[in-house]
């Protein structure tokens, strides 16, 4: 997942980056960081934790300058340490740079080993550090040409913001797997962000999406300069619409909320259920559940309340504690559920552990039947483009039929949206990345059976 932001040509650059990261907190809660440029040097501040807890007036006032880049981290590899937080900063022959990255480089091990053979010393476990080393070791004369040289050596998913003391570079891989949009601020400055919900908060006007294979260069006194570096092979990630993105964001021209409504309505056609009531697993299942209820013509209720203030717990993970963690996060409204046949809609099903606990919770609340419906196809393959999916052995749909899964989680029935149903809901004007569902690893060859890792 992860969120990136870049602000250029604005006197409130670091504060604007802060608010943008706040709006995109859902994309990563492990750490957050901002790097700014005052024209003479880069200044950086990053810590583990949530955006609002990390930054304050004191820290933001030190991040001077009219250029800033930022990152929220959701790790799929590396360690939970501040050294593995972003942006990554380095000094090299041409000066100073900071890099923020969302995605996953599928040839990261090959590139890293080659760099180590050439004398590189790594400070983190992140594939993002490969980018820093490739730029530093390039023999090209300018940062722009070094970045282009670096891009010829990496494969996979990447949305990048690279900052020097004077310029900012924005790049999206040729597949456009991870989202990235361009906006203009009221003071004339520019902003790029993973999601357009960030623009709404800072009062920026959406201009357009960054194109797959495009690099945009920002330089003082000039309009943003666009170069199409790679031939596009558009494969935006379907999971952005299913789960990752905020409902109010527009990703590659499509409103996330409306797309989720369509998946729910399609799900109702493909796997209907004779129920009294439709509930959602909050929050990402809400829009699909409403679409499912609309499709069935039965009431939709917010019959499960989510506690948004539950943090991590470090108590020994016994079964009793795992059950308690679900109760801490989700609470049923019993008078809506008791004596009813319920359809419960979730965005996806990975291991099945949480689904089993939710079914049990609804039965304990008095539901006479619990029909689990998933507004996505069966997840049968690990992703390698920046999604933290487990190995194939851990994916329940890769090893069990829907009927077997239903029996395991205790539901009356279980139904998934088909791959064709998802494609129809998303639209046919482009080909989406659906590797978790169809195993089509279109970038970088076969999947590493150990799963993906990134950021």
C-alpha positions as CSV (number, residue, x, y, z in Angstrom):
1,X,0.0,0.0,0.0
2,X,1.8,3.1,1.3
3,X,1.1,6.8,0.4
4,X,3.4,9.3,-1.2
5,X,3.1,13.0,-1.7
6,X,5.2,15.7,-3.4
7,X,4.7,19.5,-3.1
8,X,6.6,22.0,-5.2
9,X,6.6,25.8,-5.4
10,X,4.5,26.4,-2.3
11,X,5.5,28.4,0.7
12,X,3.6,26.0,3.0
13,X,5.1,22.9,1.4
14,X,5.8,20.8,4.5
15,X,2.5,21.7,6.1
16,X,0.7,20.9,2.8
17,X,2.5,17.5,2.7
18,X,1.5,16.9,6.3
19,X,-2.2,17.4,5.6
20,X,-2.0,15.2,2.5
21,X,-0.4,12.4,4.5
22,X,-3.1,12.8,7.1
23,X,-5.7,12.4,4.4
24,X,-4.0,9.2,3.2
25,X,-3.3,7.7,6.7
26,X,-5.4,4.6,5.7
27,X,-2.6,3.6,3.2
28,X,0.0,3.1,6.0
29,X,0.1,3.4,9.7
30,X,3.6,2.1,10.6
31,X,5.6,5.3,10.1
32,X,5.5,8.6,8.4
33,X,8.1,11.1,7.2
34,X,8.6,14.4,5.3
35,X,11.7,15.8,3.5
36,X,11.8,19.5,2.6
37,X,14.3,21.6,0.6
38,X,15.1,25.2,1.4
39,X,17.2,25.6,-1.7
40,X,20.5,25.0,0.1
41,X,20.0,21.6,1.8
42,X,17.4,18.9,2.4
43,X,15.8,18.6,5.8
44,X,14.1,15.4,7.0
45,X,11.9,14.3,9.9
46,X,10.4,10.8,10.2
47,X,9.3,8.5,13.0
48,X,7.3,5.4,13.7
49,X,3.6,6.0,14.3
50,X,0.7,7.9,12.9
51,X,0.9,11.2,11.1
52,X,-0.9,13.3,13.8
53,X,1.4,11.9,16.5
54,X,4.6,12.4,14.6
55,X,4.3,16.0,13.4
56,X,3.6,19.2,15.3
57,X,4.3,22.9,14.9
58,X,7.8,22.5,16.1
59,X,8.8,19.7,13.7
60,X,7.0,21.2,10.7
61,X,8.5,24.7,11.3
62,X,12.0,23.2,10.9
63,X,11.0,21.6,7.5
64,X,11.6,24.9,5.7
65,X,11.3,25.6,2.0
66,X,8.9,25.6,-1.0
67,X,9.4,21.9,-1.8
68,X,8.5,18.8,0.3
69,X,7.9,15.1,-0.2
70,X,6.3,12.7,2.2
71,X,5.5,9.0,2.8
72,X,3.2,6.9,4.9
73,X,4.5,3.3,5.3
74,X,2.7,0.0,5.2
75,X,5.5,-2.4,5.1
76,X,5.5,-5.7,3.2
77,X,9.2,-6.3,3.9
78,X,11.9,-4.8,6.0
79,X,11.8,-4.2,9.7
80,X,9.7,-2.0,12.0
81,X,12.4,0.6,12.6
82,X,12.8,4.2,11.7
83,X,15.7,3.4,9.4
84,X,13.2,1.6,7.2
85,X,10.9,4.6,7.1
86,X,10.7,7.0,4.2
87,X,11.6,9.3,2.6
88,X,15.1,7.9,2.2
89,X,17.9,10.5,2.2
90,X,21.4,10.3,0.8
91,X,24.4,12.5,-0.1
92,X,26.2,11.6,-3.3
93,X,28.4,13.1,-6.0
94,X,25.9,15.6,-7.3
95,X,24.5,16.7,-3.9
96,X,21.6,15.5,-1.8
97,X,18.5,13.5,-2.7
98,X,15.4,12.2,-0.9
99,X,13.2,9.4,-2.3
100,X,9.6,8.3,-1.5
101,X,8.3,5.1,-3.1
102,X,5.0,3.2,-3.3
103,X,5.2,-0.2,-4.9
104,X,7.5,-3.2,-5.1
105,X,10.5,-3.9,-7.3
106,X,10.2,-7.5,-8.4
107,X,13.9,-7.7,-9.4
108,X,15.0,-6.2,-6.1
109,X,17.2,-9.1,-4.9
110,X,19.1,-9.3,-8.2
111,X,19.7,-5.6,-8.3
112,X,20.7,-5.5,-4.6
113,X,23.2,-8.4,-5.0
114,X,24.7,-6.7,-8.0
115,X,25.1,-3.5,-6.1
116,X,26.7,-5.2,-3.2
117,X,29.1,-6.9,-5.5
118,X,30.1,-3.4,-6.7
119,X,30.8,-2.2,-3.2
120,X,27.4,-0.8,-2.1
121,X,26.7,-0.8,1.6
122,X,23.0,-1.0,2.5
123,X,21.6,0.6,5.6
124,X,18.0,-0.7,5.3
125,X,16.1,-3.8,4.1
126,X,13.9,-1.8,1.7
127,X,13.9,-2.2,-2.1
128,X,13.7,1.7,-2.2
129,X,17.4,1.8,-1.2
130,X,18.2,0.1,-4.5
131,X,17.0,3.3,-6.2
132,X,19.3,5.5,-4.2
133,X,22.3,3.3,-5.0
134,X,21.5,3.1,-8.7
135,X,21.3,6.9,-8.9
136,X,24.5,7.4,-7.0
137,X,26.5,4.8,-9.0
138,X,25.3,6.1,-12.4
139,X,28.0,7.7,-14.5
140,X,25.5,10.2,-16.1
141,X,26.2,13.9,-15.6
142,X,22.8,15.2,-14.4
143,X,20.3,13.9,-11.8
144,X,17.6,13.7,-14.5
145,X,19.8,11.4,-16.7
146,X,20.8,9.4,-13.7
147,X,17.2,8.8,-12.8
148,X,16.5,7.7,-16.4
149,X,19.5,5.3,-16.2
150,X,18.2,3.9,-12.9
151,X,14.8,3.3,-14.4
152,X,16.3,1.0,-17.1
153,X,17.5,-1.3,-14.3
154,X,14.4,-1.8,-12.1
155,X,11.2,-3.8,-12.8
156,X,7.8,-4.0,-11.2
157,X,5.5,-1.5,-9.5
158,X,6.6,2.0,-8.5
159,X,5.2,5.4,-8.0
160,X,8.2,7.6,-7.1
161,X,8.8,11.1,-5.9
162,X,12.5,12.1,-6.0
163,X,13.7,15.5,-4.5
164,X,16.9,17.3,-4.9
165,X,17.7,20.8,-3.4
166,X,16.3,22.5,-6.5
167,X,14.0,20.1,-8.3
168,X,11.4,17.4,-7.9
169,X,10.9,14.4,-10.1
170,X,7.7,12.3,-10.3
171,X,7.7,8.9,-12.0
172,X,5.0,6.2,-12.5
173,X,5.9,2.8,-13.8
174,X,4.8,1.9,-17.3
175,X,2.0,-0.4,-16.0
176,X,0.5,2.3,-13.8
177,X,0.0,-0.3,-11.1
178,X,0.0,2.1,-8.2
179,X,-2.1,5.3,-8.4
180,X,-0.6,8.8,-8.7
181,X,-2.3,12.1,-9.5
182,X,-1.3,15.7,-10.2
183,X,-3.0,18.7,-8.7
184,X,-2.4,22.5,-8.5
185,X,-2.6,24.4,-5.2
186,X,-4.3,27.8,-4.7
187,X,-1.0,29.6,-4.3
188,X,0.2,28.3,-7.7
189,X,2.3,25.5,-6.4
190,X,2.0,21.9,-7.5
191,X,1.1,18.7,-5.7
192,X,1.3,15.0,-6.5
193,X,-0.3,12.3,-4.3
194,X,-1.3,8.7,-4.3
195,X,-5.0,9.6,-3.9
196,X,-7.1,12.6,-4.8
197,X,-8.7,12.7,-1.3
198,X,-5.5,14.5,-0.4
199,X,-6.3,17.3,-2.8
200,X,-9.7,17.8,-1.3
201,X,-8.2,18.4,2.2
202,X,-5.5,20.9,1.0
203,X,-7.8,22.7,-1.4
204,X,-5.9,21.6,-4.5
205,X,-7.5,21.3,-8.0
206,X,-7.2,18.0,-9.6
207,X,-5.3,18.4,-13.0
208,X,-4.8,14.8,-14.2
209,X,-3.4,11.4,-13.4
210,X,0.3,10.8,-13.9
211,X,0.5,8.6,-17.0
212,X,2.1,5.2,-16.9
213,X,5.7,5.5,-18.0
214,X,5.7,9.2,-17.5
215,X,8.3,11.4,-15.6
216,X,7.3,15.0,-14.6
217,X,10.1,17.4,-13.6
218,X,9.4,20.4,-11.4
219,X,11.8,23.3,-11.5
220,X,11.6,26.8,-10.1
221,X,10.3,29.4,-12.6
222,X,9.2,26.7,-15.1
223,X,6.0,24.8,-15.9
224,X,6.1,21.1,-15.0
225,X,8.0,19.3,-17.8
226,X,6.6,15.9,-18.9
227,X,8.5,13.1,-20.6
228,X,7.1,9.8,-21.7
229,X,10.0,7.5,-20.8
230,X,8.4,4.1,-21.3
231,X,5.8,2.6,-23.6
232,X,2.6,2.3,-21.4
233,X,1.1,-1.1,-20.7
234,X,-1.7,0.0,-18.4
235,X,-2.5,-2.4,-15.6
236,X,-3.9,-0.4,-12.7
237,X,-4.4,-2.5,-9.5
238,X,-7.9,-3.7,-9.0
239,X,-7.3,-3.8,-5.2
240,X,-7.2,0.0,-5.2
241,X,-11.0,-0.1,-5.8
242,X,-11.7,-3.1,-3.7
243,X,-9.9,-2.2,-0.5
244,X,-6.9,0.2,-0.5
245,X,-8.3,3.6,-1.5
246,X,-10.6,5.9,0.3
247,X,-14.2,5.9,-1.0
248,X,-14.0,9.6,-1.9
249,X,-10.9,9.2,-4.1
250,X,-10.9,9.1,-7.8
251,X,-8.4,6.6,-9.1
252,X,-7.5,6.7,-12.8
253,X,-10.8,8.4,-13.6
254,X,-13.1,6.2,-11.5
255,X,-14.8,7.1,-8.2
256,X,-14.0,4.4,-5.7
257,X,-17.3,4.5,-3.9
258,X,-19.3,4.1,-7.2
259,X,-17.1,1.2,-8.3
260,X,-17.7,-0.6,-5.0
261,X,-21.4,-0.1,-5.3
262,X,-21.3,-1.7,-8.7
263,X,-19.4,-4.7,-7.4
264,X,-22.1,-5.2,-4.7
265,X,-24.9,-5.0,-7.3
266,X,-23.1,-7.5,-9.5
267,X,-22.5,-9.8,-6.5
268,X,-26.3,-9.8,-5.9
269,X,-26.9,-11.0,-9.4
270,X,-24.2,-13.7,-9.3
271,X,-24.7,-15.1,-5.8
272,X,-28.0,-13.9,-4.3
273,X,-29.2,-14.9,-0.8
274,X,-32.7,-15.2,0.7
275,X,-32.1,-12.9,3.7
276,X,-33.9,-10.3,5.8
277,X,-31.0,-7.9,6.1
278,X,-27.6,-7.0,4.6
279,X,-24.7,-5.9,6.8
280,X,-21.2,-4.7,6.0
281,X,-17.9,-5.5,7.5
282,X,-16.8,-1.9,8.1
283,X,-15.3,0.2,6.7
284,X,-14.2,-1.0,3.2
285,X,-17.2,-3.4,2.8
286,X,-19.8,-0.7,3.3
287,X,-20.3,0.5,-0.3
288,X,-20.4,-3.0,-1.7
289,X,-22.8,-4.1,1.0
290,X,-25.2,-1.3,0.1
291,X,-24.9,-2.3,-3.6
292,X,-25.6,-5.9,-2.6
293,X,-28.7,-4.8,-0.6
294,X,-29.9,-2.6,-3.5
295,X,-29.5,-5.6,-5.9
296,X,-31.5,-7.9,-3.7
297,X,-34.1,-5.3,-2.8
298,X,-33.7,-5.9,1.0
299,X,-32.7,-3.4,3.8
300,X,-29.1,-2.4,4.4
301,X,-28.1,-1.6,8.0
302,X,-24.9,-0.6,9.7
303,X,-25.4,-3.5,12.1
304,X,-21.7,-3.8,13.0
305,X,-20.0,-0.8,14.7
306,X,-16.3,-0.4,14.3
307,X,-14.1,1.1,17.0
308,X,-11.6,3.3,15.2
309,X,-9.4,3.9,18.3
310,X,-8.1,0.4,18.7
311,X,-4.3,0.3,18.4
312,X,-2.0,-2.7,18.3
313,X,-1.9,-5.1,21.1
314,X,1.3,-7.0,22.2
315,X,-0.4,-9.5,24.4
316,X,0.4,-13.2,23.7
317,X,-1.7,-14.2,20.6
318,X,-3.7,-17.0,22.1
319,X,-7.1,-17.9,20.5
320,X,-8.9,-16.2,23.3
321,X,-7.0,-12.9,22.7
322,X,-7.4,-13.2,18.9
323,X,-11.2,-13.4,19.5
324,X,-11.0,-10.5,21.9
325,X,-9.2,-8.3,19.3
326,X,-12.1,-8.8,16.9
327,X,-14.5,-7.8,19.7
328,X,-12.4,-4.7,20.4
329,X,-12.7,-3.6,16.8
330,X,-16.2,-4.8,15.8
331,X,-19.4,-4.8,17.8
332,X,-22.8,-6.0,16.6
333,X,-26.1,-4.2,17.2
334,X,-28.0,-7.1,18.6
335,X,-31.5,-5.8,18.3
336,X,-31.0,-5.5,14.5
337,X,-29.6,-9.0,14.1
338,X,-31.6,-11.2,16.5
339,X,-33.9,-13.6,14.8
340,X,-32.8,-12.5,11.3
341,X,-31.3,-14.1,8.3
342,X,-28.2,-12.0,7.6
343,X,-26.0,-11.5,4.6
344,X,-22.7,-10.0,5.6
345,X,-20.5,-8.4,2.9
346,X,-16.7,-8.0,3.1
347,X,-14.3,-6.6,0.6
348,X,-12.1,-9.8,0.4
349,X,-11.2,-13.0,2.1
350,X,-7.5,-14.0,2.6
351,X,-6.9,-16.5,5.4
352,X,-10.5,-16.7,6.7
353,X,-9.6,-16.2,10.3
354,X,-11.4,-12.9,10.7
355,X,-14.4,-14.1,8.7
356,X,-14.8,-17.0,11.1
357,X,-14.8,-14.7,14.1
358,X,-17.4,-12.4,12.5
359,X,-19.7,-15.2,11.6
360,X,-19.5,-16.5,15.2
361,X,-20.1,-13.0,16.5
362,X,-23.3,-12.7,14.4
363,X,-24.6,-16.1,15.5
364,X,-23.9,-15.1,19.1
365,X,-25.9,-12.0,18.5
366,X,-28.9,-14.1,17.5
367,X,-28.7,-14.4,13.7
368,X,-30.6,-17.5,12.5
369,X,-28.5,-17.7,9.2
370,X,-25.3,-16.0,8.2
371,X,-24.5,-15.8,4.5
372,X,-21.0,-14.5,3.8
373,X,-20.6,-12.6,0.6
374,X,-17.2,-11.3,-0.7
375,X,-17.2,-8.4,-3.2
376,X,-14.1,-9.7,-4.9
377,X,-13.0,-13.0,-6.5
378,X,-11.2,-15.8,-4.7
379,X,-7.6,-14.8,-3.8
380,X,-5.5,-17.7,-5.0
381,X,-2.1,-16.1,-5.8
382,X,0.3,-14.0,-3.8
383,X,0.8,-10.4,-5.1
384,X,4.3,-9.1,-5.9
385,X,3.5,-5.5,-6.7
386,X,3.2,-4.0,-3.2
387,X,0.3,-5.8,-1.5
388,X,1.0,-7.7,1.7
389,X,-0.6,-11.0,0.8
390,X,0.7,-14.2,2.3
391,X,2.2,-17.2,0.6
392,X,0.0,-19.4,-1.6
393,X,0.0,-22.0,1.2
394,X,-1.6,-19.5,3.5
395,X,-4.3,-18.3,1.1
396,X,-7.4,-20.2,2.0
397,X,-9.0,-20.0,-1.5
398,X,-5.9,-21.5,-3.0
399,X,-6.4,-24.7,-1.0
400,X,-10.1,-25.0,-0.3
401,X,-13.4,-24.8,-2.3
402,X,-15.9,-22.1,-1.3
403,X,-18.1,-24.9,0.2
404,X,-15.1,-26.1,2.3
405,X,-14.3,-22.6,3.4
406,X,-18.0,-21.9,4.3
407,X,-17.9,-25.0,6.6
408,X,-14.6,-23.9,8.1
409,X,-15.8,-20.4,9.0
410,X,-19.3,-21.6,10.0
411,X,-21.4,-19.6,7.6
412,X,-24.7,-20.8,6.1
413,X,-23.3,-20.1,2.7
414,X,-20.3,-18.3,1.0
415,X,-20.2,-16.6,-2.3
416,X,-17.5,-14.6,-4.2
417,X,-17.7,-12.1,-7.0
418,X,-16.4,-13.7,-10.2
419,X,-13.4,-12.4,-12.1
420,X,-15.6,-11.5,-15.0
421,X,-18.0,-9.7,-12.6
422,X,-15.2,-7.6,-11.2
423,X,-14.0,-6.7,-14.7
424,X,-17.5,-5.7,-15.6
425,X,-17.8,-3.6,-12.5
426,X,-14.5,-1.9,-13.2
427,X,-15.1,-1.3,-16.9
428,X,-13.7,-2.6,-20.1
429,X,-11.7,0.5,-21.3
430,X,-8.4,-0.8,-19.8
431,X,-6.8,-4.1,-18.5
432,X,-6.5,-4.2,-14.7
433,X,-3.9,-5.9,-12.6
434,X,-5.8,-8.9,-11.0
435,X,-2.8,-11.1,-10.1
436,X,-4.2,-12.1,-6.8
437,X,-7.2,-13.6,-8.6
438,X,-5.9,-14.8,-12.0
439,X,-2.2,-15.3,-11.4
440,X,-1.3,-13.1,-14.4
441,X,2.2,-11.8,-13.4
442,X,2.5,-9.6,-16.4
443,X,5.6,-7.7,-15.1
444,X,8.9,-9.5,-14.2
445,X,8.2,-13.2,-14.8
446,X,7.1,-15.8,-12.3
447,X,6.0,-15.0,-8.7
448,X,8.4,-15.7,-5.9
449,X,6.6,-18.3,-3.8
450,X,7.8,-16.7,-0.6
451,X,5.4,-13.8,-1.3
452,X,5.9,-10.1,-2.0
453,X,7.9,-7.6,-0.1
454,X,8.4,-3.8,-0.6
455,X,8.7,-0.3,0.5
